[in-house]
Amino acid sequence: MNAIRWARTNLFATWLDALFTLACLALLLRYVPPVVEWAVLNATWNGNDRTDCAAGGACWVFVRVRFGQFMYGLYPAAQTWRVDLAAILLVAFVVPLLWNGAPFKKLFAFLTLVVYPPLGLWLLLGGFGLPVVETREWGGLMLTVFMAVYAGIGAFPLGVLLALGRQSRLPLIRSLSVAFIEFWRGVPIIAVIFLASMLLPLIVPAGVGVDRLVRAVVGLALCIAAYMAEAIRGGLQALPKGQTEAAAAMGLGYWKSTWFIVLPQALRISLPALANEFIALLKNTTLVLVVSLFDLLGIVHAALADPKWVGLTMEAYVFAGSIFWFACFGLSRWSAGLERRLSQGTRH
Amino acid sequence: MVKAGIASGFDFLWRTSGIDVPFRLIEYGPQNTNFDLLLVGVANTVLVSILGMVFATLLGFVVGVARLSKNWLVSFFATTYVEFVRNIPLLLFVFFWYFGVVRALPPPRSSIDIGGIFFLNNRGLSIPLPVEPGAFAIPLVLFAVGFAAFLALRLWGAKRQAATGQPFPVVAAALVLVVGVPGLAAVVAGMSTAWSVPALTGFNFRGGFALIPEFVALFFALVTYTAGFIAEIVRGGILAVSKGQTEAAASLGLKPGQTLRLIVVPQALRVMVPPMTSQYLNVLKNSSFGAAIAFPEIVSVFMGSALNNTGQAIEIIAIVLGIYLVVGLAVSLFMNWYNARIALVTR
């Protein structure tokens, strides 16, 4: 009985509603079964090459055979444990930092922002006892994560400085910050990646080669720093003026009051917005394709050019798309939950 | 730079480009200058951006309103769409529409026929074009006149309502003056002029105007992606108008249509305009994703082809970034002006 009542109020409240409901049901019946059939029922999961795949279904053999490449690019197979270790360390440092109510937040923030960058770079690149793996052999998901993490970590301090600069009382610093932020926010990221890949070699002193990956990460970081600065500005503006005045009354100077009073509170408020900027960054790392770096989407796309696997466009995009989707959806759920908690905390 | 043998200065703009562009709105050939090439790129960027903004707004409004529907299934559909779209890179959309959809369409011989005048195939979308576009001058003028007359009538109607309390049928006036009369004139003009309708000759379509596959794919990618973000803005804007407002309007005796037009929409717009501005700027910037599938927009033709030909990286990058900044500034100035017009006036 309850089900019928529910249906009457939520699906068939009026004639128009009933019409919409029926149209939606018709669409579902028309399109969902074929998709399920293609992706699951008629799909081939095991095998070694194209000929093992049944017609009329997805050929997941393609993804299975190429899985190593999609994850590590051309990273030497004997060395992939280093990538795995770097990934495990990243998870081990970041998850306690994001986990609500986990202890030792400061320790994990220090580990993520200060210890991890050189450690991860050493693991991936090698040197000091590990065989060197050139960045041109990097690719796939590991490259995507690497660029997002390093561009994000690099952009964060710059974003904080820019946001503070925009609030500064010194006109020169303020206008410089505004100009920097508006410039990088006003131009497309694809153009910035082009720009970084062509101009950085001209700027650095002769003899110092700039790695292609470094150029892309610098380009991404500059753009994201400007967006992060705007997110942090929101937090700074939301902070009651009484906080800085109280700090000044206690005799704290600008830097002390910023470091101990303003930033901890402002960053807390701007965390959800920062998380959204990080999601955008993760999605935009795909653009490095234009300078011939093969991130997850790039390498999946490139694999389609292999004559052995030609025509498996949908399989490739569904695979890459679902990885991006789960990562971004997870992050956005986390940020939405955080936003809810923060708004509860400040409710009067 | 001198050591690297790179020329400098802007002379290259007036030299022959030697680059052919498959899709252009203005007369252009490889014998034209690099400056003309730049104009072609700008025109393409502007075309796909404006069309993208308009259709993304329409789709976004529909999805945003659907998400608030009391019908569970409709709102479920809309929510699924929004959550799906917002968490996938735009580049994947572009690739999906280009390689997965447009390129996978049937060849011209078995194209998808839409009403006998539009033809969709793996070479793009062929649309009819009037032979004499001049015939549409009259409807355009009528539209401008009708719009001005409507604004004047609305002003007068508001004054009269304030003085006598008699409401003025604004919606009907708008329909007649802005949509009806110019629309009728356009139909008449369309019937009087000859049309160049695409027709299959040999292996391809002749006549009409051919929108290349890259354009079709980029357009659909921009629209479907941006609509997800606009839907959230629309939803937020409508939710921001408190329920007391509609209830108060109803208790004052306003009809549902009047409530929507006079109470809900003006207040929702106020919340929606700033984030919409940044979405429109995003569409403009995201049109550069066309470079990934070689749609001849400004980044692709100028930062790609022309830069390879001339090697003048600094000048070309400065020009392209400058154009984005100027156009972006123009869009945000317009939206700020609009925002100031509709903003809450507090005295």
Interface residues (C-beta under 8 A of the other chain):
Chain A: N10 L11 A13 D17 F20 T21 C24 L25 F183 G186 V187 P188 I189 I190 A191 F194 L195 M198 L199 L202 I279 K283 N284 T286 L287 L289 V290 L297 H301 L304 T313 M314 Y317 A320 G321 F324 W325 C328 F329 S332
Chain B: M1 A4 S69 K70 N71 W72 L73 V74 F77 E83 F84 R86 N87 I88 P89 L90 L91 L92 F95 F96 F99 G100 A104 L281 K285 N286 S287 S288 F289 A291 A292 V299 M303 L307 A313 I314 I317 V320 L321 Y324 L325 G328 L329
